[in-house]
Amino acid sequence: MKSRGEALRDYVVRRLLLMIPTFIGITLVTFLLTQFVPGGPIDQLRLQLAGGGATGETAARGRFQLEIPENQLQQLRAFYGFDKPFPVAYVQWLGKTLQGNFGNSFRYNEPVLTVIADRLPVSIYYGVVTAFFTYAIAFPLGIAKAIRHRMAVDNISSILIFVGYAIPGFALGAVLVNVLAVRYRVFPLGGFESPDASSMPFIGQVGDVIWHSVLPLIAYLAGAFAVETMLMKNSLMENMSADYVRTALAKGLSWRRAVFVHALRNSLIPMATSIGGLLGIFLTGSVLVERVFNIQGVGLLAFEAIQTRDFPVVMGFLVISSVILMLGNLVSDLAVAAVDPRVRFE
């Protein structure tokens, strides 16, 4: 019979080994799509040469006169890595990726890791702050709603929660920008900091970032805390009505101890399942919210890379996000096991 520590070790090893075929499957399918999807850098260059910004008969003549010669076309395919058969191209890409070389961005002509790293601090900042306020609000509010079910606190907060859940974050962000930034000019239109932030003292820079963060964070939190709050409330109410809580009260245990020690601990199990998702929000964020507030995060970078067919950035983002997602699922399982002693790893 294995000890719990040995079973945990074997479980983690199995999960890490299962990540290998999962990673290969995800990247293989996406890499296949990048090889055949139209609109790549060569197609965009052809359109530029064919149109040249002209219209009518001039554009029609340019479409034939400025066609890329075949020898230059072969050189372009070799430059962008489109000259090899798919299996060979994928194996070469995978070998470089495992060495930490994601290639160069077609759009920025810089290493993919450099392009992503430039956007990463902004995404981490909003991810950490959003996660902190989500749980700082959801945890106590969910407990309060469960204990005071159908009372004023529960009814009023439920209205705010359902309204926040029903309104998409980007739509709320657009309204906030129009009202508080355009009309009343209380907050800036967007961005992460002011153009002259570098010349400010440290305290001024912190205040400037906070000033720029208020509206985006409201948009980020609109639906996030609503789900976690209702999850906390429903889980706690279910455990408060369970037989073991009624038995503990019948044996003379105080109501406060029965609820805040026994029922609350079991209520944390559903909350623990979402902990791993916190790793993902450091990268993905909300593309639409970032577009509304012009936040140069990693999520917006990936969206623009898909639009412009910047395939190295797309693949680099996919590699990082898929690894983080798989590790997040493992972290969630371990968090559930830490909260629930009934979980076994055999």
N, C-alpha and C positions, 0 to 999 in steps of 0.2 A: 504494500500500500504506500503510495507516494505521499509525501508531506504536501501541505498547501503551497509552500514555496517552490518545491520541485515541479508540481503541477502547473503553477503559474509560469515558471520558466519555460517549460515545454510548450505551453499554450502560446506564449509570446513568440517563441521560435517558429511554431507552425504558422502563426499569422504573418510573420515577416516573410516566410518562404512563399506563402500564398500571394503575397504582394507582387512577386516576380512575374508570374504569368498574367496577373491582372494588369500590371504596368505594360507588359509587352502587348497585350490585347488592345489597351486603350491607345497607345502610341501607334500601333500598326494600322489601326483603322483610320486614325486621324492623318497619319503620314500618307496613306493611300489617297485620301480625299485631296490633300494638298498637291498631289502629283497630277490630278486630273481636273480639278476645279478650274474653270476659265477665269480670266481676269488677272493672271499673274503679272510679274514685272515685265516680261517680254510682251505680253498682250497690251499692257498699258503703254509701252514704248511704241508699239505698232500704231496704236490709236493716236498718240501724239504726233507721230510722223505723218500719218494719213490725214488727220484733220488740220493740225498746225494752227488751230484757233480760227481757221477760215470757214466760210460758209458757202453754200451754193456750188457754182461751177468750179470755183477755185479749190474747194475741199474735195470735189470729185476728181479733179486732175491730180491733186496732191496724193490722193489715195493710191494712185498707180505710180506716180513719179518718185515717191519717197518710200517705197517698199524696201524692207531690210534685205540686203543680199544674203544668199544662202550661206556663204562662208562666214559672214558676220553673225548670222543667226545661230550657227553651230557654236561659234565662240561664246555667244551669250548664254546658250544652253549649258555649255561647260562651266561658265562663270557662276551661274546660279545653281548648278548641280542637277540640271534636268536632262543631262545627256546619258545617264546610266539607267539600266533596267531597274525596275522597282525593287526587287529583292536585294540587289547590290547596293542601291542607294540607301535602303532602310538599314542594312547591316552597317554600312559606313557611318550613317547618322547615329545609330545606336552606340557604336564604338566611341565616337567623339563625345556623345552625351554622357556616357559613363565616365569619361575623363573630365567632365565639367566644361566641355567646349560645346556651346549651343550654336556656334556660328555667328555671323554678322547680320544685323538687321538690314533688309533691303531698303527701308525707308530712311533710317538714320545713319546707315553705313558705320555703325559701331557694334561692338560685341553685344550679344543679346543680354548677357548677364549685367553688363554696364547699363543698358537701357532700362532693364527691370529694376536694378538697384537704385537708379535715380528716382524712380516713382515709389519705391517700397516704403520709405519713411512716412510718407503721407498716408498710405494705406494702413500701416501699422498704427499710426496715431489714431485715426478714426476707428480702426478695429478695436483697439484697446479701450478707448473712451466709450465707444458704443456698448461693448460688452460689460464694462464696469457699471454704467448707468442702467443698462437693461436689468442686470441682476440686483443692483442696489434698489431699484424700484419694484421689480417683480416679486422678489422674495418677501419683503415685509408687507407689501400690499396684498399679495396672495394669502398670507397668513391672516391679515386683518379681515379680508373678505370672507374667509372660511369661518373664522370665529364669530364674526358679526353678520352672518348670512341673512339676507333680506332686511337688513337694517339700513339706515341712511348712508353709512360709509360704503356699504356694498352696492346699493342702488346707484348712487352718484358716480362712483368709480366705474361701474359697469357701463354707464352711458359713455363716459370718456374712452373706455377701453374699446367698445364696439365701434365708436366713431373713428378712433385711431386705426383700428384694424381694417375698417371698410375703405378708408381713403389711402390710395397708394402713396408711398413716400415721395415719389417724384412729383405727383400732382400736388401734394401738400407743399413741397418745396417750391414749386412754381408759384403757388398762391402767396407764400411767405415772401418770395423775392419781389413780386409785384406790389405787395402791400407795404412791407417793412423796409425794402431796399430801394424800390423805384419811387413809390409815392411819398413815403415819410422819411426815407434815407436814414433810418435808424441803424441799419446794418449794411455792410458792403454787398455788392452784387454777387460776388463769388470769389473764387481763388482761395489760396491757403494763407497768404499773407500780403501785406501792402507792398507796392514796388519799392518804397524807401525803408523797408523793414530792417535791412542790413545796417543802416545808419542809426538805428534806435538803440538805446541802452537795453540791457538784458530784460529788465522788468517790462520795458515798453514792447519788446518783441513778444514776450509771453502774453501780454495783454492784447497785442495785435492778433496773435494766433487764436486766442479765445474769442475775440470779437468776430473773426471770420468763421469760427466753428459753431456758433450758436444755431444759426438756421439749418446748416447741414445736419447737425446732430439731432435736431427736432425731427427732421425728415427721416433720418436713419432709425430713430427710436419709435416712430409712430406705430408701426406694426410689430416691431420686435418685442417690446415689453408686454404687449397685449397677450401674445401667445404664451409667454412664460408665466405671466400673472395668472391666467386662467388655468394653466397646467398645475401650478402650485396650489391654487385654491381647490380645484376639483380633487387632486390627490390627497390633500389634507382632510377634506370633508369625508372622503371615502374611508380614510383610516380612522377618523374620529368616530365613525359609526360602526367600526369593526368590532367583532366579539372580544378581541383581546383588550381593547380599551374599556369596554363595558365591564369586563371581568376585573380589570385592574381597579376601576372605580368602586366596584362592589366589595373588593377586598380592603378598601380604606385608603387607596392611593389618592393623593390630591389631584384635583382636576388639572391644575397647571402642570404638574409633573407628568400626568398621563398624556397630555396633549403635546407639550413642548419637549418632552424627552422621547417617549415611545412613538406616538403618532407622527411627530414631525420627522423623526429619523427615517421612518419608512416612506414618508412623503417625498423625501429627497431622491428616491430612486429614479422616478421619471425625469427629474431635473438633471440627474447625473448623465442621462443619455445624450443630452445636448451639449455637454462640456466639450466634446471633441470637435463640435462644429465651430467653436471659437477659433480654432486654428485656421479654418477656411476663410473667416471674415477678414483676416489680415491681408488676404490677397484679392478676393473677389469684390468685396464691398457691394455697392449698388451702382451699376453702370449708369442708369438713368439719373440717379441723384447726383452722381459725379458730372454728368453732362449739364444738368440744370445749374449747378453751382460752379462749373468749370474747375473742378477739382482734378488735378493731374495725378490720379492714382493708378494703381496697376490694373484695376478693372476696366477703366476707360482706355488704358493702353492696349489691353487685349482686344477690346471692341474695335478700336481704330485699326489694329493690326489685321483683324478679320476683314474689315472694310477695304483696306488697301492691299490685301493679299500679301502682307508681310509674314510669310510662312515661318521663317526662323523664330520670330517673336511669338507667333501662335504656338509653335511646338515647344518653345522654352516655357511659356506660361502654362501650357498643358502639363508638361513634365513636373513643374514645381507644384501646381495646384493638385494634380492627381496624387502625388506623393504625400502632400499635406492632408488631403482628404482621407487617404488610407490610414495614415498615422492617427488622424483624428478619430476615426472609427475604433481603432485599437485603444486609444485613450478613453473613449466613452465606455468601452467594455470594462476596462480596468477600473474606471471610476464607479461603475455600477457594482462591480465586485467589492470595492472598498466600502461602499455604503451598505450593501446587502450581503450579510455573511452566508446566506443560503446558496449563493452562486458557487458552483464547483467547476473546475477546469479540466476534469477528466474527459 
